[in-house]
Amino acid sequence: MSSIVQERVYSTGSQQSNHTISFSPTGYNNRVVVFVHSYAGVTGITSGYELHEWTSHTIGVRMYSKVSSGGDTSVTVSLGNTSDRLFIWMYELADAPEVWATATGLTSGSASMSVTGLPPGCIALGGISQYITGGTDTSSANWPTLFFNRGYAWKDWADSGLAKRVWSATAANTSVSGSLYISQDLVSGSNLDYAWAFGVFGPRPDETPPSVPGNLRLTGMTPTSVTVAWDASSDDRGVSGYGVYLNGVQAGGDQSGRTKTFSNLTSGVSYNIQVDAVDAAGNRSERTELTVTPINDTTPPVTPVVRVTSLGPGKITVSWDRPFDQSAVVAYGVWLNGVKQGADQTAQTKTFSNLTPGAVYTISVDALDLLGNRSAKGSKTVKAQSDTTAPTAPSGLAVVTASKTSVTLGWSASTDDNVGVAGYGLYLGSLRIADITSRVWTFTGLTPGVTYNLGVDAADDLGNRSARVMIQATTLEDLSGQAPPYEYVLYDWDTHKPLDSLPLQGVSFEVTLEGTGQLTGDIPLYDEAYTVGRVEAATRPERTMLLVFRGEQFVAGYRVIDPQDYDSESGVLRITAEEVIGIYARRFVAFTGPRAGTLAHTELVWLLEHNASPADKRWLTFDGVAGSVPVDREYRAEEFTRILDQVSDVAAGPGGFTWWVKPSWDAVNDRPRFALQRVDRDNPPDTGLTLEYPGNVRSFRRSTRRGLETKTWGQLRRPDGGVMLSSVTRTDLHVDGWPLLEDAHQFDGLTSQGALDAETQRASAAASGPKQLFQFTLAITPDVRWWGWELGGNAQVVVTDWLYPAKPDGAAGLDRAMKIVSLRVEPDSAEGELVTVTTAEHTVAVD
């Protein structure tokens, strides 16, 4: 906030052309403001001062200012004529780099001035000069004694009793207003007129938000409450508080503390907690977020793994991992030879000093979680002495199995004379590619028909390594032809720019109706091609898109949600990504009120763009059939519904459709995107695909499963030729994301709509049991272009086997159209590329 550092005044009765006002040295970047009141015109002022306002008048007022470079000690004003009527006010202001408003005026009565729209922290200064009119000889008029202290000044509206020369605007009052007034001791028998100048000075507006709060974490939990904490944000002008949000709604006003407890939650239900920071100007940072699930956690954490990190005579240092827990680990207990060493600690390391050199000590660690559950103790027994001796070399190294692209080795355990064997190093030639704790390892991603030199050694916690044992192994030849070229490219959601291309392993992905599919894959961190920094930069949760290309064809895309599932024994980081539409599952409809006569397809666009960012709109477009029935809808803020849930409800409603997220391409900008593809659920399109067993289907599975939203139709033909209809929809069964299945029943002998409704209800209850689903695994050939098949469309299913034997005329046992509800792809399985098509029947024939 701007403030007055110093104030000086100058008046003189001596006749001279140059007048100097002196003051204390000014600070760097402070503003110096000077008001000059004089009869004579000003012909010069110290270099660097800008003239903001002036009144051309017998007694003029001029307002100057400059931003000081530091160390100014005086200002000299030169007049056109010598005068004994000169008065100067000088102010030094801190944090006032901007001139926000200036004004001058003349008056013979009262005067007022008002400035609004100022940033917080401004300061306003004014100066007024008096002169005498009405036939009086002004040349002989003198200033009253101590003119500048007689109350000729601005008067704040809020203070009717005092005159003020200075006042300031605050965060609660971003305007400055005032009026001129006349005090006593006027010149008798004269008319007084006034000239005045006014200026508002202050800081530049603060448009920079604070940094995002860091390390949002769970610090306490009960079955119905959670407590979170976070690290402080930073801001160039200071953080004024933090906003905390539960499922998108701010929990109270902004707070200064960095912890928050949410009570009265439902056990077992996940909650999204977000935190942002705000500064005094109202700038808010982006939000950091955490998903928590309050539970009655009675399960202790996993046992910590203790490792020796340093040894010396009489000194042992150990560390341990952070073990998994259903809630969160908050502290550790440390024991030395069975005696607990002080209170629980949060650090994951401990040094023991002043031990007996060469003596054997057992160090144990357990973990404590949020609900007070303690794990079993992980222990390490070690001598308190230096250790430079390596473990013995592994023995019995042998090839367990070999495939076209992998070799599995096994070996016998090594031994160590002190800290114990920590693990084994695996070598491809001379390159160590992994460090594991088990005694079996599979080298993957190898070339068929090639002989490799493979090896293993043993290491202790201190890095002492045994001799390396080597063996030769040959992969099987590949006689089936080259595997299809899949590529996995990572894009930034916000910028729409590619980040990296990672050759993932063990990939499996699924495309489904209503966008519930996922991709999983392995990132082998032991491979030198994957540095940790590269992986972290390219797989930011909720920010990174993982796009799948088959050759040049863009076939699938997902949003990374969890790249954190890591296995230290295999050196593999497991990555999980969801279909792109999933981003809207964590946003909410913040709208209260009716929407009349909307069609399903336009309503879906409105919902998805309701809280969409510019980046969202670059990624998602819309295509397919239109809605057919205008429907009135209403959204209530107090219900706080998720956008994607509302999308599903609208699509399933009257005049709706089934839908899926289809890979697309933005030809104008030459970049990938996705189309929310709407498919006619009443008349599914023909995909042209025939699924035949035996034939192009390797195998199939038929299963019964609940979880299908079942709509039961009842039909009654009336004697007059008319038809009565009734329907029952079981939305309670719609739990697995499968499409609508409809059953139609013809009833005879009924006489009323009520009777028809009752029979339809009974049929619905009978039809709400398990439904049949078919999963067909295809034999991939060059003409199988699965990425061109339309989900929600019909495929012809032709099956002849023990379950569906051939008919007497030789026709297939099962031959009818079924609806494609999902596609699952394994690009590089042990059998090559596999595609599994899941189908379900759209409508069962009328009884």
ROFI-773397 format. One record per residue (C-alpha): residue in three letters; y, z, x. Coordinates in steps of 0.1 Angstrom, whole numbers, plus 5000, padded with zeros to 4 digits. Each point is the difference from the previous one (the first is absolute). Layout:
N
ALAYZX
...
***
This chain:
847
MET500050005000
SER503549915012
SER502150295012
ILE503450075015
VAL499650095037
GLN503750065006
GLU503449964983
ARG503449975016
VAL503649964986
TYR503149875017
SER503750004988
THR503249985019
GLY503750004996
SER500749855034
GLN501249645001
GLN497749785020
SER498149674996
ASN496550125011
HIS498250304986
THR496750145013
ILE497650234982
SER497650185022
PHE496650154992
SER496750125015
PRO497749735015
THR498249814972
GLY496249964999
TYR498149685004
ASN499849784969
ASN502250234980
ARG502849854979
VAL503650095006
VAL502349964969
VAL503850005004
PHE502650014972
VAL503549905011
HIS503050094978
SER503449875011
TYR503349844989
ALA499849755028
GLY497449735002
VAL497250045025
THR500049745028
GLY497050125019
ILE497150255002
THR497550095027
SER497549715005
GLY496849994979
TYR501550144967
GLU499649794968
LEU502750004974
HIS498250054966
GLU502950054976
TRP503850035001
THR502950024976
SER503149805006
HIS502550264990
THR503050205012
ILE497550275009
GLY496849815007
VAL496550135004
ARG497649835024
MET496350085003
TYR498249915033
SER496550085013
LYS497649925028
VAL496550095011
SER500450195033
SER498049925031
GLY500450375009
GLY502850185019
ASP503149894980
THR502750275004
SER503149854984
VAL501549734979
THR503549855007
VAL502049844972
SER503049775007
LEU502849964975
GLY502449724995
ASN503050244999
THR500450355012
SER499650254972
ASP499850374994
ARG497949944970
LEU496549965012
PHE496850184991
ILE496449945011
TRP496650134988
MET497049955022
TYR496450074991
GLU496849965020
LEU496949944978
ALA496350025009
ASP497449774985
ALA502649764984
PRO499449665015
GLU500849824968
VAL503349954981
TRP499050014964
ALA503349974981
THR503850005007
ALA503049984978
THR503950045001
GLY502650034973
LEU503550094989
THR501050234971
SER502850194986
GLY497850214978
SER496450115002
ALA497349785016
SER496350005000
MET497249845020
SER496249984995
VAL497249855020
THR496349994988
GLY496749875013
LEU500350175034
PRO497050115021
PRO499450375004
GLY502050185027
CYS503349814999
ILE503450175006
ALA503349904985
LEU503550035016
GLY503449944985
GLY503650015011
ILE503350004979
SER503649945010
GLN503150104980
TYR503349824997
ILE503250054980
THR501449754975
GLY502650004971
GLY503249925020
THR499550275025
ASP500849915036
THR496549985014
SER501249975036
SER501050364999
ALA496950134983
ASN497950235021
TRP496350104997
PRO499650354986
THR499050255026
LEU496449985010
PHE499649704978
PHE496249965007
ASN499350354987
ARG502049994968
GLY497249864979
TYR500849635000
ALA496349894999
TRP497149894979
LYS498850244974
ASP496350014990
TRP499349974963
ALA497650295002
ASP502650245014
SER503150034979
GLY501550285019
LEU500249885036
ALA501249705019
LYS497649835023
ARG500449765028
VAL496249945005
TRP497050014978
SER496549855003
ALA497449834978
THR496550145000
ALA496549894990
ALA500650124965
ASN503449844998
THR500349655014
SER503649954989
VAL503450135011
SER502950044976
GLY503450175003
SER503650014989
LEU503450045016
TYR502250294989
ILE503350155010
SER500450365011
GLN503250204999
ASP503050005024
LEU501249654990
VAL503449875011
SER502450114973
GLY501649724980
SER497949735014
ASN497349764987
LEU496950005021
ASP497749715005
TYR496850005020
ALA497949765022
TRP496450085006
ALA496949875019
PHE496450094994
GLY496749945018
VAL496350094996
PHE497850015031
GLY496450085005
PRO496549925012
ARG498249674997
PRO497650004970
ASP496550115009
GLU497549734989
THR497250095024
PRO497150204983
PRO498250275019
SER496749945017
VAL496850024979
PRO498650365000
GLY497150015024
ASN496550164999
LEU499850074963
ARG496950224998
LEU498050244978
THR500550365011
GLY498650194970
MET497849944970
THR498350184971
PRO498049834972
THR503349954981
SER502749995026
VAL500949835033
THR502650085026
VAL501449745023
ALA502350005030
TRP501849745021
ASP502049955032
ALA503849985000
SER501849674996
SER503049915021
ASP503349854990
ASP503249915020
ARG502050234977
GLY497450254991
VAL497250024974
SER501150194968
GLY496750034983
TYR496649864990
GLY498749854968
VAL496450094991
TYR498149794974
LEU496850054981
ASN498449674987
GLY503449845004
VAL502150264982
GLN502350225020
ALA499050374998
GLY503350174994
GLY503249915019
ASP500349945038
GLN499050305021
SER500950115035
GLY496650145009
ARG497249805014
THR497150134979
LYS499149974964
THR497350154977
PHE498849824969
SER498350234974
ASN498249954967
LEU498249695013
THR496649884987
SER497150075024
GLY498349695012
VAL502949764990
SER501849815028
TYR503750045002
ASN502549785020
ILE502750215018
GLN503049835016
VAL502950145020
ASP503349845010
ALA503150125017
VAL503649984988
ASP503350045018
ALA503450124988
ALA501049654990
GLY497049964977
ASN498149765023
ARG496350054995
SER497249925025
GLU496949824991
ARG497350224987
THR496950135019
GLU497150074978
LEU496750194999
THR497250004974
VAL498450344994
THR497350124977
PRO499950374992
ILE496450124999
ASN498150325000
ASP498949955036
THR497250235009
THR498649785027
PRO500850115036
PRO501349745025
VAL497649815023
THR499250195032
PRO502549935028
VAL498849815031
VAL501150205031
ARG500649825033
VAL500950125034
THR503249835013
SER500650205032
LEU498150235023
GLY500950205030
PRO499050335018
GLY500450264972
LYS501749764976
ILE498749794970
THR502049784977
VAL498449864968
SER501149784971
TRP498449904967
ASP500349744973
ARG501550054966
PRO496950014978
PHE499849854965
ASP500650234970
GLN500349934962
SER503550155000
ALA501550045035
VAL499450205031
VAL503050235008
ALA498850225029
TYR497350085025
GLY498450325012
VAL499050025037
TRP497350225015
LEU499150095036
ASN496550145004
GLY500050094963
VAL503450185001
LYS502849844979
GLN503149925021
GLY503050114980
ALA501049864966
ASP499149664987
GLN502049725017
THR501149654989
ALA499849845035
GLN496849815009
THR499750135035
LYS499650335018
THR500150105037
PHE498150315013
SER501350145033
ASN499150295023
LEU496349954994
THR497350095025
PRO499649695022
GLY496549854995
ALA499150224970
VAL498649844969
TYR502150024968
THR499449894964
ILE503149874982
SER499849964962
VAL502449854975
ASP499950004962
ALA502449834975
LEU501850154970
ASP501149794970
LEU502750044974
LEU497850204976
GLY498750245027
ASN496649845007
ARG498850045036
SER497849755017
ALA497050095022
LYS500950055037
GLY499949725025
SER499150135034
LYS500149905037
THR498350205028
VAL501549935034
LYS500550155035
ALA503550105010
GLN500049785031
SER501049655011
ASP497549734990
THR499849675018
THR496349934995
ALA499049714977
PRO497250024975
THR496649845008
ALA499749634992
PRO498449914966
SER496349915002
GLY497749794979
LEU502649734992
ALA498349744977
VAL500949734975
VAL499250134965
THR500749674982
ALA501949685003
SER501549754975
LYS501949685003
THR503350195005
SER499050355010
VAL497950225024
THR499050364994
LEU499350235030
GLY498450355001
TRP499650255029
SER499050365008
ALA502550295005
SER501850085032
THR500650365012
ASP503050175016
ASP500250325022
ASN503150154983
VAL502149874971
GLY497249794986
VAL499849634991
ALA502949894979
GLY498849654993
TYR498949665012
GLY501849695011
LEU498949664989
TYR500549705022
LEU500149624993
GLY499749875036
SER502550215020
LEU502250084970
ARG499650344983
ILE500549924963
ALA499150334983
ASP499550385006
ILE497650164975
THR498150334996
SER496849864986
ARG497249835020
VAL499849674981
TRP502549724999
THR500349654985
PHE502049735019
THR501449774973
GLY501949674999
LEU497749855026
THR499249635004
PRO496649884988
GLY497549905028
VAL501950165029
THR498750265026
TYR502350305005
ASN500250275027
LEU500350324981
GLY500350365013
VAL500550374993
ASP501250305020
ALA500650374991
ALA503250205003
ASP501150364996
ASP503250144984
LEU501849995033
GLY499449635006
ASN497250025026
ARG497849704995
SER496449945010
ALA498649695016
ARG499849704977
VAL496649884987
MET499949624992
ILE497649784980
GLN499949634990
ALA499649904963
THR500049664983
THR501349934964
LEU497949794977
GLU500949634996
ASP501949894970
LEU498349704983
SER501950014968
GLY503249845011
GLN503550155006
ALA501250284979
PRO503049934978
PRO503350065018
TYR501750304984
GLU503350135013
TYR501850334991
VAL503849995003
LEU502250304994
TYR503449954984
ASP502950244995
TRP500650054962
ASP503750055003
THR500949715024
HIS497249764990
LYS499449935036
PRO496750005019
LEU499350305022
ASP496749935017
SER496649854997
LEU497050235005
PRO496449885002
LEU498650264976
GLN496350094999
GLY497750104971
VAL502549864974
SER499250014963
PHE502549924973
GLU500149964962
VAL502349824975
THR499850134965
LEU501549984966
GLU503050234997
GLY500450025038
THR497750295008
GLY498349845030
GLN500150135035
LEU499449885036
THR498350215027
GLY499549925036
ASP499650145035
ILE502549995029
PRO498050075032
LEU502550205021
TYR497749985030
ASP500849635002
GLU502849945024
ALA501449754975
TYR500950304978
THR502550245016
VAL500950304979
GLY503649905000
ARG499249664987
VAL497850134973
GLU502550264988
ALA502849745000
ALA498049764979
THR498350234975
ARG502750224985
PRO498850154967
GLU501749864969
ARG502149775022
THR497549755015
MET498449704982
LEU496649895012
LEU499549634992
VAL496649835002
PHE499849635011
ARG496949785000
GLY501049735024
GLU503449894988
GLN499350124964
PHE501750324988
VAL497250164980
ALA500950374995
GLY502650265007
TYR500350384999
ARG502450295007
VAL498950245027
ILE499750354986
ASP497850195025
PRO499549905036
GLN499150365010
ASP496250034996
TYR498950035036
ASP496650075016
SER500350115036
GLU496349945007
SER500249634992
GLY503649955010
VAL500749834967
LEU503050044977
ARG499249934964
ILE502749824981
THR500449994962
ALA502349784980
GLU500549954963
GLU500949694980
VAL503849945001
ILE500650104964
GLY499050355009
ILE503550075013
TYR501150034963
ALA497450274994
ARG502350245017
ARG503149914981
PHE501150114965
VAL501849864970
ALA503350175001
PHE501249884966
THR500550154966
GLY500349794969
PRO498649724979
ARG499349645010
ALA499749794969
GLY497949684996
THR498949965036
LEU497149775011
ALA497450135023
HIS500849775029
THR503850064999
GLU499350384997
LEU497850005031
VAL502849835020
TRP502550264987
LEU497750295009
LEU499149885035
GLU503649915009
HIS501350334984
ASN499950195033
ALA499449705023
SER501849965033
PRO501149665014
ALA496950015022
ASP497850054969
LYS501449694984
ARG499449795031
TRP496350094999
LEU499249984963
THR500449714975
PHE498549944965
ASP497849724986
GLY497549934973
VAL499850014962
ALA502850154980
GLY499850294975
SER499749894964
VAL500950304977
PRO503550165000
VAL499650375002
ASP502450294998
ARG499750255029
GLU501650325010
TYR500150185033
ARG500950365003
ALA501250175032
GLU498450334991
GLU496649834999
PHE500549885035
THR497449724999
ARG499049805031
ILE501149645000
LEU496549865008
ASP498550214971
GLN502649854977
VAL499349655013
SER496350054992
ASP500850134965
VAL502349714992
ALA497449755013
ALA497350164979
GLY502250014969
PRO500549744972
GLY500749665013
GLY499150105035
PHE497749875027
THR497950105030
TRP501649975034
TRP499450005037
VAL502049975032
LYS499549655014
PRO501049905036
SER502749744999
TRP502549845024
ASP503849975000
ALA500449645010
VAL503850025001
ASN500050285025
ASP496649925015
ARG498650354996
PRO497250174981
ARG500550174967
PHE497950094969
ALA500049894964
LEU499250254972
GLN497749754983
ARG499650044962
VAL496749884985
ASP499349934963
ARG497550274990
ASP499249844967
ASN499249665014
PRO499250055037
PRO500349695021
ASP497049825014
THR499850055038
GLY497549725004
LEU497750255019
THR496350024992
LEU498150305013
GLU496349905001
TYR497050215010
PRO498049875017
GLY502549765014
ASN503450075015
VAL499650374993
ARG498150195027
SER499450304978
PHE501550184970
ARG500150344986
ARG500350094963
SER501350354993
THR501150204970
ARG503250205003
ARG502550184979
GLY503749965005
LEU500749684981
GLU502750014973
THR498049894970
LYS501649844970
THR497749984969
TRP500849744973
GLY498650034964
GLN499949704978
LEU499349984962
ARG499849674982
ARG501350044964
PRO498549824970
ASP503249804996
GLY499549865034
GLY502650225017
VAL499350225031
MET500950375005
LEU500350125036
SER500050355016
SER500150115036
VAL499650315022
THR501150025036
ARG498550265023
THR502750055027
ASP498350335012
LEU497349795017
HIS502549805021
VAL499650205033
ASP498749755025
GLY502549724997
TRP497749754983
PRO501149754974
LEU499950014963
LEU496549954985
GLU499949924963
ASP497150034975
ALA500149834966
HIS497850114971
GLN499549824966
PHE499550254971
ASP498649914966
GLY499950184967
LEU503350195005
THR502750004973
SER503150155015
GLN502250015031
GLY499250375003
ALA496349945001
LEU500549725026
ASP502150245022
ALA497350274998
GLU497349765010
THR502149865029
GLN500650355012
ARG496250075000
ALA499449675019
SER502650105025
ALA498350335006
ALA496749825005
ALA501649745023
SER501850265023
GLY497050055022
PRO499249825032
LYS500849635005
GLN498349745021
LEU501749875032
PHE498649745024
GLN500649985037
PHE499149675016
THR499849975038
LEU500649645010
ALA498649795028
ILE503149875017
THR500249635007
PRO503049785010
ASP500749914963
VAL500250374989
ARG503750054996
TRP500150344984
TRP503750045005
GLY500549734974
TRP498250174972
GLU502150154972
LEU499350374992
GLY499850054963
GLY498549654996
ASN496549914990
ALA497149915023
GLN496849864986
VAL497150245009
VAL496549845002
VAL497150235009
THR496249965000
ASP498050295013
TRP497750294989
LEU502850154979
TYR501049674985
PRO496949785000
ALA500249634992
LYS500049914963
PRO497149794986
ASP502049685003
GLY500650075036
ALA503650114996
ALA501450285021
GLY499350354987
LEU503750095000
ASP502749734996
ARG503450104988
ALA503650045010
MET501250325015
LYS503450125011
ILE500850055037
VAL501550355005
SER499950035038
LEU499349835033
ARG498750205030
VAL500049835035
GLU498450115032
PRO501249755026
ASP497750105028
SER496950194987
ALA496750005018
GLU499149704979
GLY503349825006
GLU502649954972
LEU499050164967
VAL501849974967
THR499050214970
VAL501249894965
THR500050264973
THR500049884964
ALA500150154965
GLU499849854966
HIS503349964982
THR498549994965
VAL496550084987
ALA498949764973
VAL500350124964
ASP496950174987
***
